[in-house]
Amino acid sequence: MTKLKLGPLIDDRPVKVTVELPGPLHRDLLTYAEVLARETGQPVSDPVKLIVPMLERFIATDRGFARSRKPRS
């Protein structure tokens, strides 16, 4: 079983953002969606929906960002 950083997707109220992805990154996103669907048993209807949880996960695990958000005494 593959250990992915993302779990099942949560449906939430969206804000529209337009982003251009390089071809190789888009192909990786499609592949990731396929693997995630296999791992969770939940089909990913639109691989673009992976971008938000990926960004959330990235921000949540970025130690430098977390340190910069802490109030300094």
PDB file of N, CA, C and O in Angstrom:
ATOM      1  N   MET A   1       0.840  -1.174   0.000  1.00  0.00           N
ATOM      2  CA  MET A   1       0.000   0.000   0.000  1.00  0.00           C
ATOM      3  C   MET A   1       0.889   1.244   0.000  1.00  0.00           C
ATOM      4  O   MET A   1       1.825   1.337   0.794  1.00  0.00           O
ATOM      5  N   THR A   2       0.604   2.183  -0.873  1.00  0.00           N
ATOM      6  CA  THR A   2       1.362   3.413  -1.001  1.00  0.00           C
ATOM      7  C   THR A   2       0.969   4.383   0.097  1.00  0.00           C
ATOM      8  O   THR A   2      -0.215   4.521   0.405  1.00  0.00           O
ATOM      9  N   LYS A   3       1.950   5.062   0.696  1.00  0.00           N
ATOM     10  CA  LYS A   3       1.668   6.049   1.746  1.00  0.00           C
ATOM     11  C   LYS A   3       1.622   7.430   1.097  1.00  0.00           C
ATOM     12  O   LYS A   3       2.660   8.038   0.835  1.00  0.00           O
ATOM     13  N   LEU A   4       0.399   7.922   0.838  1.00  0.00           N
ATOM     14  CA  LEU A   4       0.226   9.237   0.235  1.00  0.00           C
ATOM     15  C   LEU A   4       0.069  10.289   1.320  1.00  0.00           C
ATOM     16  O   LEU A   4      -0.370   9.982   2.428  1.00  0.00           O
ATOM     17  N   LYS A   5       0.426  11.527   1.007  1.00  0.00           N
ATOM     18  CA  LYS A   5       0.279  12.621   1.956  1.00  0.00           C
ATOM     19  C   LYS A   5      -1.159  13.114   2.026  1.00  0.00           C
ATOM     20  O   LYS A   5      -1.529  13.771   3.000  1.00  0.00           O
ATOM     21  N   LEU A   6      -1.975  12.818   1.032  1.00  0.00           N
ATOM     22  CA  LEU A   6      -3.366  13.272   1.030  1.00  0.00           C
ATOM     23  C   LEU A   6      -4.297  12.135   1.389  1.00  0.00           C
ATOM     24  O   LEU A   6      -4.039  10.974   1.071  1.00  0.00           O
ATOM     25  N   GLY A   7      -5.381  12.487   2.055  1.00  0.00           N
ATOM     26  CA  GLY A   7      -6.436  11.534   2.364  1.00  0.00           C
ATOM     27  C   GLY A   7      -7.655  11.872   1.527  1.00  0.00           C
ATOM     28  O   GLY A   7      -7.538  12.570   0.519  1.00  0.00           O
ATOM     29  N   PRO A   8      -8.817  11.392   1.925  1.00  0.00           N
ATOM     30  CA  PRO A   8     -10.042  11.705   1.180  1.00  0.00           C
ATOM     31  C   PRO A   8     -10.276  13.218   1.107  1.00  0.00           C
ATOM     32  O   PRO A   8      -9.934  13.952   2.034  1.00  0.00           O
ATOM     33  N   LEU A   9     -10.853  13.668   0.008  1.00  0.00           N
ATOM     34  CA  LEU A   9     -11.088  15.091  -0.199  1.00  0.00           C
ATOM     35  C   LEU A   9     -12.357  15.541   0.514  1.00  0.00           C
ATOM     36  O   LEU A   9     -13.364  14.832   0.528  1.00  0.00           O
ATOM     37  N   ILE A  10     -12.293  16.724   1.101  1.00  0.00           N
ATOM     38  CA  ILE A  10     -13.438  17.310   1.792  1.00  0.00           C
ATOM     39  C   ILE A  10     -14.072  18.341   0.874  1.00  0.00           C
ATOM     40  O   ILE A  10     -13.389  19.194   0.308  1.00  0.00           O
ATOM     41  N   ASP A  11     -15.394  18.248   0.734  1.00  0.00           N
ATOM     42  CA  ASP A  11     -16.112  19.206  -0.095  1.00  0.00           C
ATOM     43  C   ASP A  11     -16.301  20.495   0.689  1.00  0.00           C
ATOM     44  O   ASP A  11     -16.783  20.463   1.821  1.00  0.00           O
ATOM     45  N   ASP A  12     -15.928  21.629   0.103  1.00  0.00           N
ATOM     46  CA  ASP A  12     -16.025  22.913   0.787  1.00  0.00           C
ATOM     47  C   ASP A  12     -16.398  23.985  -0.225  1.00  0.00           C
ATOM     48  O   ASP A  12     -16.293  23.776  -1.433  1.00  0.00           O
ATOM     49  N   ARG A  13     -16.830  25.125   0.275  1.00  0.00           N
ATOM     50  CA  ARG A  13     -17.210  26.238  -0.595  1.00  0.00           C
ATOM     51  C   ARG A  13     -15.960  26.782  -1.307  1.00  0.00           C
ATOM     52  O   ARG A  13     -15.015  27.206  -0.642  1.00  0.00           O
ATOM     53  N   PRO A  14     -15.943  26.774  -2.627  1.00  0.00           N
ATOM     54  CA  PRO A  14     -14.728  27.153  -3.367  1.00  0.00           C
ATOM     55  C   PRO A  14     -14.609  28.655  -3.636  1.00  0.00           C
ATOM     56  O   PRO A  14     -15.590  29.398  -3.625  1.00  0.00           O
ATOM     57  N   VAL A  15     -13.382  29.058  -3.874  1.00  0.00           N
ATOM     58  CA  VAL A  15     -13.045  30.387  -4.384  1.00  0.00           C
ATOM     59  C   VAL A  15     -12.328  30.137  -5.697  1.00  0.00           C
ATOM     60  O   VAL A  15     -11.389  29.343  -5.746  1.00  0.00           O
ATOM     61  N   LYS A  16     -12.750  30.795  -6.752  1.00  0.00           N
ATOM     62  CA  LYS A  16     -12.188  30.540  -8.082  1.00  0.00           C
ATOM     63  C   LYS A  16     -10.805  31.164  -8.231  1.00  0.00           C
ATOM     64  O   LYS A  16     -10.606  32.347  -7.954  1.00  0.00           O
ATOM     65  N   VAL A  17      -9.858  30.348  -8.672  1.00  0.00           N
ATOM     66  CA  VAL A  17      -8.492  30.769  -8.940  1.00  0.00           C
ATOM     67  C   VAL A  17      -8.077  30.124 -10.258  1.00  0.00           C
ATOM     68  O   VAL A  17      -8.364  28.950 -10.496  1.00  0.00           O
ATOM     69  N   THR A  18      -7.410  30.880 -11.101  1.00  0.00           N
ATOM     70  CA  THR A  18      -6.919  30.342 -12.366  1.00  0.00           C
ATOM     71  C   THR A  18      -5.412  30.166 -12.275  1.00  0.00           C
ATOM     72  O   THR A  18      -4.691  31.090 -11.899  1.00  0.00           O
ATOM     73  N   VAL A  19      -4.939  28.965 -12.625  1.00  0.00           N
ATOM     74  CA  VAL A  19      -3.513  28.641 -12.554  1.00  0.00           C
ATOM     75  C   VAL A  19      -3.114  27.910 -13.821  1.00  0.00           C
ATOM     76  O   VAL A  19      -3.848  27.048 -14.303  1.00  0.00           O
ATOM     77  N   GLU A  20      -1.962  28.248 -14.357  1.00  0.00           N
ATOM     78  CA  GLU A  20      -1.405  27.502 -15.486  1.00  0.00           C
ATOM     79  C   GLU A  20      -0.380  26.528 -14.963  1.00  0.00           C
ATOM     80  O   GLU A  20       0.549  26.910 -14.251  1.00  0.00           O
ATOM     81  N   LEU A  21      -0.550  25.261 -15.320  1.00  0.00           N
ATOM     82  CA  LEU A  21       0.387  24.233 -14.890  1.00  0.00           C
ATOM     83  C   LEU A  21       1.242  23.775 -16.057  1.00  0.00           C
ATOM     84  O   LEU A  21       0.735  23.628 -17.170  1.00  0.00           O
ATOM     85  N   PRO A  22       2.513  23.549 -15.831  1.00  0.00           N
ATOM     86  CA  PRO A  22       3.336  22.944 -16.883  1.00  0.00           C
ATOM     87  C   PRO A  22       2.816  21.533 -17.179  1.00  0.00           C
ATOM     88  O   PRO A  22       2.278  20.861 -16.299  1.00  0.00           O
ATOM     89  N   GLY A  23       2.985  21.105 -18.415  1.00  0.00           N
ATOM     90  CA  GLY A  23       2.508  19.784 -18.833  1.00  0.00           C
ATOM     91  C   GLY A  23       2.936  18.648 -17.921  1.00  0.00           C
ATOM     92  O   GLY A  23       2.092  17.845 -17.523  1.00  0.00           O
ATOM     93  N   PRO A  24       4.228  18.546 -17.570  1.00  0.00           N
ATOM     94  CA  PRO A  24       4.654  17.435 -16.708  1.00  0.00           C
ATOM     95  C   PRO A  24       3.970  17.460 -15.334  1.00  0.00           C
ATOM     96  O   PRO A  24       3.637  16.405 -14.793  1.00  0.00           O
ATOM     97  N   LEU A  25       3.762  18.637 -14.774  1.00  0.00           N
ATOM     98  CA  LEU A  25       3.084  18.733 -13.483  1.00  0.00           C
ATOM     99  C   LEU A  25       1.624  18.292 -13.601  1.00  0.00           C
ATOM    100  O   LEU A  25       1.102  17.621 -12.711  1.00  0.00           O
ATOM    101  N   HIS A  26       0.971  18.669 -14.693  1.00  0.00           N
ATOM    102  CA  HIS A  26      -0.420  18.252 -14.904  1.00  0.00           C
ATOM    103  C   HIS A  26      -0.516  16.735 -15.035  1.00  0.00           C
ATOM    104  O   HIS A  26      -1.428  16.117 -14.485  1.00  0.00           O
ATOM    105  N   ARG A  27       0.417  16.142 -15.756  1.00  0.00           N
ATOM    106  CA  ARG A  27       0.415  14.678 -15.892  1.00  0.00           C
ATOM    107  C   ARG A  27       0.643  14.012 -14.537  1.00  0.00           C
ATOM    108  O   ARG A  27       0.019  12.996 -14.233  1.00  0.00           O
ATOM    109  N   ASP A  28       1.532  14.579 -13.721  1.00  0.00           N
ATOM    110  CA  ASP A  28       1.757  14.041 -12.383  1.00  0.00           C
ATOM    111  C   ASP A  28       0.494  14.160 -11.534  1.00  0.00           C
ATOM    112  O   ASP A  28       0.184  13.257 -10.757  1.00  0.00           O
ATOM    113  N   LEU A  29      -0.225  15.250 -11.674  1.00  0.00           N
ATOM    114  CA  LEU A  29      -1.475  15.448 -10.945  1.00  0.00           C
ATOM    115  C   LEU A  29      -2.505  14.390 -11.347  1.00  0.00           C
ATOM    116  O   LEU A  29      -3.204  13.847 -10.491  1.00  0.00           O
ATOM    117  N   LEU A  30      -2.598  14.101 -12.630  1.00  0.00           N
ATOM    118  CA  LEU A  30      -3.514  13.055 -13.107  1.00  0.00           C
ATOM    119  C   LEU A  30      -3.130  11.688 -12.536  1.00  0.00           C
ATOM    120  O   LEU A  30      -3.990  10.924 -12.099  1.00  0.00           O
ATOM    121  N   THR A  31      -1.838  11.394 -12.546  1.00  0.00           N
ATOM    122  CA  THR A  31      -1.363  10.123 -12.006  1.00  0.00           C
ATOM    123  C   THR A  31      -1.622  10.037 -10.514  1.00  0.00           C
ATOM    124  O   THR A  31      -2.040   8.994 -10.011  1.00  0.00           O
ATOM    125  N   TYR A  32      -1.375  11.137  -9.798  1.00  0.00           N
ATOM    126  CA  TYR A  32      -1.624  11.166  -8.354  1.00  0.00           C
ATOM    127  C   TYR A  32      -3.101  10.896  -8.082  1.00  0.00           C
ATOM    128  O   TYR A  32      -3.436  10.151  -7.161  1.00  0.00           O
ATOM    129  N   ALA A  33      -3.982  11.496  -8.875  1.00  0.00           N
ATOM    130  CA  ALA A  33      -5.422  11.290  -8.704  1.00  0.00           C
ATOM    131  C   ALA A  33      -5.778   9.820  -8.886  1.00  0.00           C
ATOM    132  O   ALA A  33      -6.611   9.293  -8.149  1.00  0.00           O
ATOM    133  N   GLU A  34      -5.164   9.158  -9.845  1.00  0.00           N
ATOM    134  CA  GLU A  34      -5.416   7.732 -10.075  1.00  0.00           C
ATOM    135  C   GLU A  34      -4.970   6.900  -8.874  1.00  0.00           C
ATOM    136  O   GLU A  34      -5.696   6.012  -8.427  1.00  0.00           O
ATOM    137  N   VAL A  35      -3.779   7.188  -8.353  1.00  0.00           N
ATOM    138  CA  VAL A  35      -3.253   6.436  -7.212  1.00  0.00           C
ATOM    139  C   VAL A  35      -4.116   6.699  -5.978  1.00  0.00           C
ATOM    140  O   VAL A  35      -4.441   5.768  -5.241  1.00  0.00           O
ATOM    141  N   LEU A  36      -4.487   7.955  -5.748  1.00  0.00           N
ATOM    142  CA  LEU A  36      -5.328   8.301  -4.604  1.00  0.00           C
ATOM    143  C   LEU A  36      -6.684   7.598  -4.681  1.00  0.00           C
ATOM    144  O   LEU A  36      -7.192   7.116  -3.668  1.00  0.00           O
ATOM    145  N   ALA A  37      -7.262   7.538  -5.863  1.00  0.00           N
ATOM    146  CA  ALA A  37      -8.547   6.852  -6.043  1.00  0.00           C
ATOM    147  C   ALA A  37      -8.409   5.369  -5.715  1.00  0.00           C
ATOM    148  O   ALA A  37      -9.293   4.784  -5.089  1.00  0.00           O
ATOM    149  N   ARG A  38      -7.306   4.763  -6.136  1.00  0.00           N
ATOM    150  CA  ARG A  38      -7.057   3.353  -5.828  1.00  0.00           C
ATOM    151  C   ARG A  38      -6.887   3.149  -4.320  1.00  0.00           C
ATOM    152  O   ARG A  38      -7.438   2.209  -3.747  1.00  0.00           O
ATOM    153  N   GLU A  39      -6.122   4.035  -3.689  1.00  0.00           N
ATOM    154  CA  GLU A  39      -5.817   3.892  -2.261  1.00  0.00           C
ATOM    155  C   GLU A  39      -7.027   4.137  -1.367  1.00  0.00           C
ATOM    156  O   GLU A  39      -7.217   3.429  -0.378  1.00  0.00           O
ATOM    157  N   THR A  40      -7.846   5.132  -1.702  1.00  0.00           N
ATOM    158  CA  THR A  40      -8.981   5.495  -0.847  1.00  0.00           C
ATOM    159  C   THR A  40     -10.277   4.812  -1.252  1.00  0.00           C
ATOM    160  O   THR A  40     -11.230   4.775  -0.474  1.00  0.00           O
ATOM    161  N   GLY A  41     -10.319   4.266  -2.475  1.00  0.00           N
ATOM    162  CA  GLY A  41     -11.554   3.678  -2.975  1.00  0.00           C
ATOM    163  C   GLY A  41     -12.588   4.728  -3.337  1.00  0.00           C
ATOM    164  O   GLY A  41     -13.753   4.412  -3.577  1.00  0.00           O
ATOM    165  N   GLN A  42     -12.152   5.980  -3.374  1.00  0.00           N
ATOM    166  CA  GLN A  42     -13.042   7.107  -3.681  1.00  0.00           C
ATOM    167  C   GLN A  42     -12.555   7.732  -4.994  1.00  0.00           C
ATOM    168  O   GLN A  42     -11.448   8.269  -5.048  1.00  0.00           O
ATOM    169  N   PRO A  43     -13.374   7.665  -6.053  1.00  0.00           N
ATOM    170  CA  PRO A  43     -12.915   8.232  -7.316  1.00  0.00           C
ATOM    171  C   PRO A  43     -12.708   9.744  -7.216  1.00  0.00           C
ATOM    172  O   PRO A  43     -13.456  10.445  -6.533  1.00  0.00           O
ATOM    173  N   VAL A  44     -11.691  10.224  -7.900  1.00  0.00           N
ATOM    174  CA  VAL A  44     -11.411  11.661  -7.956  1.00  0.00           C
ATOM    175  C   VAL A  44     -11.998  12.157  -9.269  1.00  0.00           C
ATOM    176  O   VAL A  44     -11.456  11.894 -10.343  1.00  0.00           O
ATOM    177  N   SER A  45     -13.118  12.880  -9.173  1.00  0.00           N
ATOM    178  CA  SER A  45     -13.830  13.312 -10.374  1.00  0.00           C
ATOM    179  C   SER A  45     -13.040  14.350 -11.164  1.00  0.00           C
ATOM    180  O   SER A  45     -13.108  14.385 -12.393  1.00  0.00           O
ATOM    181  N   ASP A  46     -12.295  15.188 -10.462  1.00  0.00           N
ATOM    182  CA  ASP A  46     -11.523  16.235 -11.127  1.00  0.00           C
ATOM    183  C   ASP A  46     -10.178  16.373 -10.419  1.00  0.00           C
ATOM    184  O   ASP A  46     -10.131  16.859  -9.289  1.00  0.00           O
ATOM    185  N   PRO A  47      -9.084  15.956 -11.056  1.00  0.00           N
ATOM    186  CA  PRO A  47      -7.767  16.025 -10.418  1.00  0.00           C
ATOM    187  C   PRO A  47      -7.378  17.430  -9.959  1.00  0.00           C
ATOM    188  O   PRO A  47      -6.525  17.570  -9.083  1.00  0.00           O
ATOM    189  N   VAL A  48      -7.979  18.462 -10.525  1.00  0.00           N
ATOM    190  CA  VAL A  48      -7.688  19.827 -10.108  1.00  0.00           C
ATOM    191  C   VAL A  48      -8.069  20.021  -8.639  1.00  0.00           C
ATOM    192  O   VAL A  48      -7.496  20.868  -7.953  1.00  0.00           O
ATOM    193  N   LYS A  49      -9.039  19.233  -8.158  1.00  0.00           N
ATOM    194  CA  LYS A  49      -9.458  19.336  -6.762  1.00  0.00           C
ATOM    195  C   LYS A  49      -8.378  18.873  -5.794  1.00  0.00           C
ATOM    196  O   LYS A  49      -8.506  19.079  -4.587  1.00  0.00           O
ATOM    197  N   LEU A  50      -7.325  18.255  -6.296  1.00  0.00           N
ATOM    198  CA  LEU A  50      -6.212  17.838  -5.448  1.00  0.00           C
ATOM    199  C   LEU A  50      -5.320  19.015  -5.070  1.00  0.00           C
ATOM    200  O   LEU A  50      -4.599  18.950  -4.074  1.00  0.00           O
ATOM    201  N   ILE A  51      -5.360  20.081  -5.846  1.00  0.00           N
ATOM    202  CA  ILE A  51      -4.440  21.198  -5.636  1.00  0.00           C
ATOM    203  C   ILE A  51      -4.641  21.826  -4.262  1.00  0.00           C
ATOM    204  O   ILE A  51      -3.661  22.114  -3.575  1.00  0.00           O
ATOM    205  N   VAL A  52      -5.876  22.043  -3.848  1.00  0.00           N
ATOM    206  CA  VAL A  52      -6.131  22.680  -2.545  1.00  0.00           C
ATOM    207  C   VAL A  52      -5.597  21.836  -1.390  1.00  0.00           C
ATOM    208  O   VAL A  52      -4.843  22.360  -0.570  1.00  0.00           O
ATOM    209  N   PRO A  53      -5.956  20.539  -1.288  1.00  0.00           N
ATOM    210  CA  PRO A  53      -5.407  19.767  -0.172  1.00  0.00           C
ATOM    211  C   PRO A  53      -3.884  19.644  -0.228  1.00  0.00           C
ATOM    212  O   PRO A  53      -3.228  19.560   0.811  1.00  0.00           O
ATOM    213  N   MET A  54      -3.327  19.633  -1.428  1.00  0.00           N
ATOM    214  CA  MET A  54      -1.869  19.582  -1.541  1.00  0.00           C
ATOM    215  C   MET A  54      -1.244  20.861  -0.993  1.00  0.00           C
ATOM    216  O   MET A  54      -0.251  20.809  -0.267  1.00  0.00           O
ATOM    217  N   LEU A  55      -1.821  21.999  -1.337  1.00  0.00           N
ATOM    218  CA  LEU A  55      -1.318  23.269  -0.812  1.00  0.00           C
ATOM    219  C   LEU A  55      -1.508  23.353   0.702  1.00  0.00           C
ATOM    220  O   LEU A  55      -0.617  23.811   1.418  1.00  0.00           O
ATOM    221  N   GLU A  56      -2.672  22.908   1.187  1.00  0.00           N
ATOM    222  CA  GLU A  56      -2.912  22.912   2.632  1.00  0.00           C
ATOM    223  C   GLU A  56      -1.888  22.049   3.358  1.00  0.00           C
ATOM    224  O   GLU A  56      -1.354  22.442   4.394  1.00  0.00           O
ATOM    225  N   ARG A  57      -1.623  20.881   2.810  1.00  0.00           N
ATOM    226  CA  ARG A  57      -0.651  19.964   3.416  1.00  0.00           C
ATOM    227  C   ARG A  57       0.749  20.569   3.392  1.00  0.00           C
ATOM    228  O   ARG A  57       1.492  20.479   4.369  1.00  0.00           O
ATOM    229  N   PHE A  58       1.096  21.177   2.280  1.00  0.00           N
ATOM    230  CA  PHE A  58       2.409  21.816   2.146  1.00  0.00           C
ATOM    231  C   PHE A  58       2.569  22.910   3.208  1.00  0.00           C
ATOM    232  O   PHE A  58       3.585  22.961   3.902  1.00  0.00           O
ATOM    233  N   ILE A  59       1.566  23.781   3.330  1.00  0.00           N
ATOM    234  CA  ILE A  59       1.642  24.883   4.291  1.00  0.00           C
ATOM    235  C   ILE A  59       1.665  24.344   5.722  1.00  0.00           C
ATOM    236  O   ILE A  59       2.407  24.854   6.562  1.00  0.00           O
ATOM    237  N   ALA A  60       0.866  23.325   6.003  1.00  0.00           N
ATOM    238  CA  ALA A  60       0.798  22.767   7.353  1.00  0.00           C
ATOM    239  C   ALA A  60       2.115  22.121   7.783  1.00  0.00           C
ATOM    240  O   ALA A  60       2.409  22.062   8.977  1.00  0.00           O
ATOM    241  N   THR A  61       2.904  21.643   6.836  1.00  0.00           N
ATOM    242  CA  THR A  61       4.146  20.942   7.182  1.00  0.00           C
ATOM    243  C   THR A  61       5.392  21.774   6.926  1.00  0.00           C
ATOM    244  O   THR A  61       6.506  21.272   7.078  1.00  0.00           O
ATOM    245  N   ASP A  62       5.231  23.025   6.543  1.00  0.00           N
ATOM    246  CA  ASP A  62       6.374  23.902   6.292  1.00  0.00           C
ATOM    247  C   ASP A  62       6.815  24.539   7.611  1.00  0.00           C
ATOM    248  O   ASP A  62       6.161  25.456   8.108  1.00  0.00           O
ATOM    249  N   ARG A  63       7.909  24.060   8.167  1.00  0.00           N
ATOM    250  CA  ARG A  63       8.365  24.534   9.478  1.00  0.00           C
ATOM    251  C   ARG A  63       8.748  26.008   9.464  1.00  0.00           C
ATOM    252  O   ARG A  63       8.471  26.731  10.420  1.00  0.00           O
ATOM    253  N   GLY A  64       9.379  26.452   8.392  1.00  0.00           N
ATOM    254  CA  GLY A  64       9.755  27.858   8.291  1.00  0.00           C
ATOM    255  C   GLY A  64       8.539  28.764   8.315  1.00  0.00           C
ATOM    256  O   GLY A  64       8.549  29.814   8.956  1.00  0.00           O
ATOM    257  N   PHE A  65       7.503  28.359   7.623  1.00  0.00           N
ATOM    258  CA  PHE A  65       6.269  29.138   7.609  1.00  0.00           C
ATOM    259  C   PHE A  65       5.630  29.147   8.993  1.00  0.00           C
ATOM    260  O   PHE A  65       5.162  30.188   9.455  1.00  0.00           O
ATOM    261  N   ALA A  66       5.609  27.991   9.656  1.00  0.00           N
ATOM    262  CA  ALA A  66       5.020  27.901  10.992  1.00  0.00           C
ATOM    263  C   ALA A  66       5.770  28.807  11.964  1.00  0.00           C
ATOM    264  O   ALA A  66       5.152  29.488  12.782  1.00  0.00           O
ATOM    265  N   ARG A  67       7.105  28.817  11.876  1.00  0.00           N
ATOM    266  CA  ARG A  67       7.900  29.696  12.759  1.00  0.00           C
ATOM    267  C   ARG A  67       7.608  31.156  12.492  1.00  0.00           C
ATOM    268  O   ARG A  67       7.573  31.962  13.421  1.00  0.00           O
ATOM    269  N   SER A  68       7.394  31.509  11.221  1.00  0.00           N
ATOM    270  CA  SER A  68       7.165  32.904  10.883  1.00  0.00           C
ATOM    271  C   SER A  68       5.782  33.393  11.363  1.00  0.00           C
ATOM    272  O   SER A  68       5.570  34.596  11.513  1.00  0.00           O
ATOM    273  N   ARG A  69       4.864  32.475  11.597  1.00  0.00           N
ATOM    274  CA  ARG A  69       3.521  32.831  12.055  1.00  0.00           C
ATOM    275  C   ARG A  69       3.443  32.984  13.573  1.00  0.00           C
ATOM    276  O   ARG A  69       2.506  33.597  14.084  1.00  0.00           O
ATOM    277  N   LYS A  70       4.412  32.436  14.292  1.00  0.00           N
ATOM    278  CA  LYS A  70       4.401  32.522  15.755  1.00  0.00           C
ATOM    279  C   LYS A  70       4.739  33.940  16.180  1.00  0.00           C
ATOM    280  O   LYS A  70       5.650  34.558  15.629  1.00  0.00           O
ATOM    281  N   PRO A  71       4.002  34.460  17.164  1.00  0.00           N
ATOM    282  CA  PRO A  71       4.346  35.794  17.658  1.00  0.00           C
ATOM    283  C   PRO A  71       5.706  35.779  18.352  1.00  0.00           C
ATOM    284  O   PRO A  71       6.036  34.843  19.081  1.00  0.00           O
ATOM    285  N   ARG A  72       6.468  36.802  18.118  1.00  0.00           N
ATOM    286  CA  ARG A  72       7.807  36.876  18.743  1.00  0.00           C
ATOM    287  C   ARG A  72       7.724  37.636  20.047  1.00  0.00           C
ATOM    288  O   ARG A  72       7.042  38.656  20.150  1.00  0.00           O
ATOM    289  N   SER A  73       8.437  37.120  21.052  1.00  0.00           N
ATOM    290  CA  SER A  73       8.395  37.790  22.351  1.00  0.00           C
ATOM    291  C   SER A  73       9.584  38.708  22.541  1.00  0.00           C
ATOM    292  O   SER A  73       9.706  39.353  23.582  1.00  0.00           O
TER     293      SER A  73
END
